[in-house]
Amino acid sequence: MKYEALGMIEVTGFLGAIEAADTALKAANVELLQAEVISGGLTTVQVVGDVGAVQAAVEAAVSVTEKLGCLVGSHVIPRMDAATAEMVFSAIAKQAVAEPVENVVKQAENSIVKEVKESLKKEIQEVIEESLEQELAQMKVVDLRKLAYQMELTSLSKKEIKFANKKALIDAIQAEKERNDK
């Protein structure tokens, strides 16, 4: 479809923008170019198509948005100049390219942050495990047995705990701690 005309309907609020776009697209054979949100709650709905269709679409949208009380203004540019068309369509093309690039950058940043968090978690876990191992190594066998009884280890029975050496008790306590952490 060759775009011979640009129709613009400026409204206040989201409801007005949706209603203007819907009415314009249903009223004539036009395409929605964009709905540009401007500060202060203003939105400009832009439609393109041949001159007659754009005029009919804009008139229909104006009628509906006036009833809603949200119409700010409207305008049709018939037979757009090449420079005007380039300006309108290049802005749309730049926006279409910029949004995916921003999304890729955000995804990359999120991925990097996630990797850093996971790496830090692993490092912290390793430090905790090392300090636990050191703490357990400093304990007496009697105290390790008391701790093992209190933890109700699944890897050692009470009889095995009673006769286990220091290394076996430390290994069983660490294994139980890992199971509980998961």
C-alpha positions in Angstrom: 0.0 0.0 0.0 1.4 3.4 -1.0 1.1 5.9 1.8 -0.2 9.1 0.2 -1.6 10.7 3.4 -0.9 11.0 7.1 -3.8 11.4 9.5 -3.2 12.4 13.1 -5.7 12.4 16.0 -4.4 13.8 19.3 -6.3 12.8 22.4 -6.0 12.8 26.1 -5.7 9.5 28.0 -5.3 5.8 27.0 -9.0 5.3 26.5 -9.2 8.1 23.9 -6.1 6.7 22.1 -7.5 3.2 21.9 -10.9 4.4 20.7 -9.4 6.7 18.1 -7.2 4.0 16.7 -10.0 1.4 16.7 -12.5 3.7 15.0 -10.1 4.9 12.4 -9.0 1.4 11.4 -12.6 0.2 11.2 -13.8 3.2 9.3 -11.5 3.0 6.3 -8.7 1.1 4.6 -5.9 2.7 6.6 -3.0 1.3 8.6 -2.0 2.4 12.1 1.5 3.9 11.9 1.9 4.5 15.6 0.3 5.8 18.7 2.9 8.2 20.1 2.6 9.0 23.8 3.5 12.6 24.6 3.9 14.1 28.0 0.9 15.2 30.0 -1.3 12.3 29.1 -1.5 13.3 25.4 -1.3 10.6 22.7 -1.2 11.1 19.0 -2.6 8.3 16.9 -1.2 8.3 13.4 -2.8 6.5 10.5 -1.6 6.3 6.8 -3.2 5.3 3.6 -4.7 7.0 0.5 -6.1 10.5 0.9 -9.8 9.7 0.9 -9.4 6.8 3.3 -7.3 8.8 5.8 -9.8 11.7 5.7 -12.7 9.3 6.4 -10.8 7.5 9.2 -9.8 10.7 10.9 -13.4 12.1 10.7 -14.8 9.0 12.2 -12.2 9.0 15.0 -12.8 12.7 15.7 -16.5 12.1 16.0 -16.1 9.3 18.5 -13.4 11.1 20.6 -15.4 14.3 20.8 -18.3 12.3 22.3 -15.8 10.9 24.9 -14.6 14.4 25.5 -10.9 13.6 25.0 -10.2 15.1 21.6 -7.4 17.7 21.5 -7.0 18.1 17.8 -6.8 16.3 14.4 -5.1 16.9 11.1 -4.7 15.2 7.7 -1.7 15.8 5.5 -2.7 14.8 2.0 0.0 13.8 -0.5 2.9 14.1 1.9 6.1 15.6 0.7 9.0 13.2 0.4 10.9 14.9 3.1 7.9 14.8 5.5 7.4 11.1 4.7 11.1 10.4 5.3 10.9 12.2 8.6 7.8 10.3 9.8 8.9 6.9 8.6 12.6 7.2 9.7 11.5 8.0 13.2 9.4 4.9 13.2 12.3 2.8 11.8 14.7 4.2 14.4 12.3 3.4 17.2 11.8 -0.2 15.8 15.5 -0.7 15.7 16.3 0.9 19.1 13.8 -1.1 21.1 15.2 -4.5 20.2 18.8 -3.2 20.8 17.7 -2.0 24.2 16.1 -5.4 24.9 19.3 -7.2 24.0 21.3 -4.9 26.2 18.9 -5.5 29.2 19.0 -9.2 28.6 22.8 -9.2 28.5 23.0 -7.1 31.7 20.5 -9.5 33.4 22.6 -12.5 32.3 25.8 -11.0 33.6 24.2 -10.0 36.9 22.8 -13.5 37.3 26.2 -15.1 36.6 27.9 -12.8 39.1 25.3 -13.6 41.7 25.7 -17.4 41.1 29.5 -17.1 41.3 29.3 -15.1 44.6 26.8 -17.7 46.0 29.3 -20.5 45.2 32.2 -18.6 46.7 30.2 -17.9 49.9 29.1 -21.5 50.1 32.7 -22.6 49.8 33.8 -20.3 52.5 31.0 -21.5 54.8 31.9 -25.1 54.1 35.6 -24.5 54.8 34.8 -22.7 58.0 32.4 -25.5 59.1 35.1 -28.1 58.3 37.7 -26.2 60.4 35.2 -25.8 63.2 34.4 -29.5 63.2 38.1 -30.4 63.0 38.7 -28.4 66.2 35.9 -30.2 68.1 36.6 -33.3 70.3 35.2 -36.7 69.2 32.8 -36.7 72.2 31.4 -33.4 71.1 31.1 -34.5 67.5 29.2 -37.6 68.7 26.8 -35.4 70.7 26.2 -33.2 67.6 25.7 -36.3 65.4 23.0 -37.6 67.9 21.3 -34.2 67.9 21.2 -34.0 64.1 19.8 -37.5 63.8 22.1 -38.4 61.0 20.6 -40.6 58.2 24.0 -41.9 57.1 25.0 -43.3 60.4 23.0 -45.3 62.9 23.3 -44.6 66.7 25.5 -47.6 67.1 27.8 -46.4 64.2 27.9 -43.0 65.7 29.0 -44.5 69.1 32.0 -46.2 67.5 32.9 -43.8 64.6 36.2 -42.0 64.5 36.6 -38.3 64.1 36.9 -38.3 60.3 33.8 -40.4 59.8 31.8 -38.2 62.1 32.9 -35.0 60.3 32.1 -36.5 56.9 28.7 -37.7 58.1 27.9 -34.3 59.6 29.0 -32.4 56.4 27.0 -34.8 54.2 23.9 -34.3 56.4 24.3 -30.5 56.2 24.6 -30.6 52.4 21.4 -32.7 52.2 19.5 -30.2 54.4 20.8 -27.3 52.4 19.3 -28.7 49.2 
